[in-house]
Amino acid sequence: MNPALPVFHSSGRPGFLPQISADPLHVAARKLEREVTVRFAAAACDIHTREGVVHAKPGDAVLTGVAGEHWRVSRIRFHDKYQPVPPTRAGEDGTYRSLPTRILAVPMREPFSVLLSDGASRLHGKAGDWLVDYGDGSLGIVARAIFATTYEVVD
């Protein structure tokens, strides 16, 4: 790992980070409604993503997207971002639909890292990836191709 790379820290507190909202390249976008497969972690586990290993706690949602990509959403934030698709009931494994939440994102021109709010999980982005601020104290990295099919720029 190159220590000279920029590292962005998830705050764990609601609101967009000033360093992202002040970036002249940032855009506001809305998550498109998409169906994903969800399982809730029964025990602590590691989720292997394109960007790195993310630690999940019991009860965290482990999602699988349409391109087979995996990511974690903490249990406390999950129900603000996804709703069950019948016959799945809230809180059980199954199919969920993403809600059209507003985010801020910056297209990155160089490699970078994100330290998640758990203080242990670190993601690594490449030039061309998007640094995404979800507005709830969490940050993420989204590959350019996935961003283009998952978000709609609104400004």
C-alpha positions in Angstrom: 0.0 0.0 0.0 1.3 3.5 -0.9 1.2 5.7 2.2 1.1 8.8 -0.1 -2.3 8.0 -1.5 -5.2 10.1 -0.3 -7.2 8.5 2.5 -10.8 9.5 3.1 -12.4 8.7 6.5 -16.0 7.8 7.0 -17.2 10.0 9.9 -20.0 7.7 11.2 -22.1 10.9 11.7 -25.0 12.1 9.5 -24.2 14.7 6.9 -22.0 15.1 3.8 -18.3 15.5 4.4 -17.1 19.1 3.7 -14.1 17.8 1.7 -16.4 16.1 -0.7 -19.2 18.7 -0.9 -16.5 21.4 -1.5 -14.7 19.4 -4.2 -15.3 21.3 -7.5 -15.8 18.0 -9.3 -18.5 16.6 -7.0 -21.9 15.8 -8.4 -25.2 15.1 -6.7 -26.8 11.9 -7.7 -29.7 9.6 -6.9 -29.5 5.9 -6.5 -31.7 4.2 -9.1 -34.2 1.6 -7.9 -32.6 -1.8 -8.4 -33.3 -5.2 -7.0 -30.5 -6.9 -5.1 -30.1 -10.2 -3.2 -29.6 -9.7 0.6 -28.5 -12.0 3.3 -28.1 -10.9 6.9 -24.8 -12.0 8.6 -25.5 -14.6 11.3 -22.0 -14.1 12.6 -19.1 -11.8 12.1 -17.6 -12.4 8.7 -15.4 -10.8 6.0 -16.9 -9.6 2.7 -14.5 -9.7 -0.2 -15.2 -6.8 -2.6 -13.4 -5.5 -5.6 -12.1 -2.6 -3.4 -11.0 -4.7 -0.4 -12.1 -6.7 2.6 -15.0 -5.3 4.6 -15.8 -6.7 8.1 -19.5 -7.4 8.8 -21.0 -7.8 12.2 -23.9 -10.1 13.1 -27.1 -8.6 11.6 -25.3 -6.5 8.9 -26.7 -6.9 5.4 -24.5 -8.5 2.8 -25.8 -7.5 -0.7 -25.1 -9.0 -4.1 -25.7 -6.7 -7.1 -26.6 -7.5 -10.7 -22.9 -7.7 -11.7 -22.2 -10.2 -8.9 -20.5 -7.5 -6.8 -20.8 -7.7 -3.0 -21.0 -5.0 -0.3 -22.1 -4.6 3.3 -24.6 -2.2 4.7 -24.8 -1.9 8.5 -28.1 -3.1 10.0 -28.8 0.3 11.4 -28.6 2.0 8.0 -30.1 -0.8 5.8 -33.8 -0.1 6.2 -33.3 3.6 5.2 -31.7 2.4 1.9 -33.6 -0.8 0.9 -37.1 -2.2 1.1 -38.2 -5.8 0.8 -39.7 -7.1 -2.4 -42.6 -9.5 -1.6 -42.7 -12.3 -0.6 -39.5 -11.2 1.3 -40.4 -9.6 4.6 -38.3 -6.8 6.3 -35.4 -8.3 8.2 -35.3 -11.6 6.4 -32.9 -12.8 3.7 -34.3 -12.3 0.1 -34.8 -9.7 -2.5 -34.8 -6.0 -1.7 -35.2 -2.9 -3.8 -32.8 0.1 -3.4 -34.5 3.4 -2.5 -33.7 6.5 -4.5 -31.4 8.1 -1.9 -29.4 11.2 -2.7 -25.6 11.0 -2.6 -22.6 13.1 -3.4 -19.8 11.7 -5.5 -16.4 12.7 -6.9 -14.8 11.1 -9.9 -11.2 10.3 -8.7 -8.2 11.1 -10.9 -5.7 9.0 -8.9 -5.7 5.9 -6.7 -7.1 6.5 -3.2 -8.3 4.7 0.0 -11.4 4.9 2.2 -11.4 4.0 5.9 -14.8 2.8 6.8 -16.5 3.9 10.1 -15.7 0.6 11.7 -12.1 1.8 11.8 -10.8 -1.5 10.5 -12.2 -1.9 6.9 -10.2 -0.1 4.3 -11.2 0.1 0.6 -8.9 0.9 -2.3 -10.0 2.8 -5.3 -8.4 3.3 -8.7 -8.2 6.3 -10.9 -11.6 6.6 -12.6 -13.6 5.2 -9.6 -16.1 7.3 -7.8 -15.7 8.3 -4.1 -19.3 8.2 -2.9 -20.6 10.0 0.2 -23.9 8.5 1.3 -24.8 11.4 3.6 -25.2 9.2 6.6 -21.6 9.2 7.7 -20.5 6.4 5.4 -18.3 6.5 2.3 -17.8 4.0 -0.5 -16.0 3.4 -3.7 -18.0 2.6 -6.9 -16.4 1.6 -10.1 -17.1 3.8 -13.1 -19.2 1.2 -15.0 -21.3 0.3 -11.9 -21.8 4.0 -11.1 -23.1 4.6 -14.6 -25.8 1.9 -14.2 -26.6 2.5 -10.5 -26.9 6.3 -10.1 -28.5 9.2 -11.9 -26.7 12.5 -11.8 -29.2 15.2 -10.7 -27.1 18.3 -11.0 
